[in-house]
Amino acid sequence: MASKEFEFFVKADLRKYSGRYVAIVDDKVVASGENAKKVFEEAKKKTGKIPTLAKIPKEEALILRLRWS
């Protein structure tokens, strides 16, 4: 089963974050920027949770989630 953050990432329109890192907690972006470490730390400080971090591509991308058994 996919996480709530992954489901949000796949379905949300994140074009306004093009080329930037985003930190996702539950079903929202809680921080964004050009430095992954700073984005992660800001999100962790804001929410008290470990965020899911993603880099939003500048162009369309294919996202595959593979599950190995």
Beta strands, then each sheet from edge to edge (+ up, - down):
strand 1: 21-25
strand 2: 28-33
strand 3: 52-55
sheet 1: 2+ 1- 3+
end
